[in-house]
Amino acid sequence: MQNKSCIYKNRIGKAGELIAKDFMINEGYEFIKNNYRYDRAEADLIFSRGEGKCAEIIFAEVKTRRSKKFGEGEESVDSKKQAQIRKAAEGFLLENEFYRNYQVRLDVIVVYLIGNEKNIVHIPNAFY
């Protein structure tokens, strides 16, 4: 049985992903998929943008925070997490031939839900 802390944390994470998804759509990105899994790797959100040679596919890691007590959200995307996102991106491209010629971008989106305020930090090309 999952404890209440894990359930709460999961709800906050899912809320952050929905906020990040809406943010990206409002910025002109086309939503493709959420919570894509390949092997044991996961990409929180996948978007595309542009056409032809300028077309990009974006794999976004979303971090949701209620405070900055433990640092900035993007700091938690360490090298191990980056490798997992890269693996998910590679898997998605293997399974979805249509996107193979797109430029790949790995972004981090941090959603801060502090008090009644909601702040979003989008870091394009956060890592390679």
Phi, psi and omega in degrees: 000135182283138179279165185298326179299317179293320179297316179298314180299318179296318179297319178296317179298316179294320177298317178297321179295320178295319178296316180296319179300311179299319178301311182294319178298318178294336178274000176101008178275149177262123181288134178249307187198152172240155178049048178286129179244137173224119186057241177253009181266152180220142169248126183297309182223144177233132179227166170229162179201140176086178181221164176059223182293340181268000183294135179236148168242131187244125175253116186247132171264128182251130175239130180244133183228144175265348178198174175253020182306322181255021178103184179285147182302320183294338179294340181277356177270079184280182184297326178295315179295319178301317179297322179294319179292318176301318180296318178297319179298315179299317179297317179299316181293326176294321183274347184229080185308327183307326186265003187297333180267003178284150172286134183266135178230136180246110185249161170236135175237123179251128178248118177259121176246085185247114184063231178265004183264148178231119178236139181239130175244117180252124181244094177293147179050048183296332178200171183238000000 
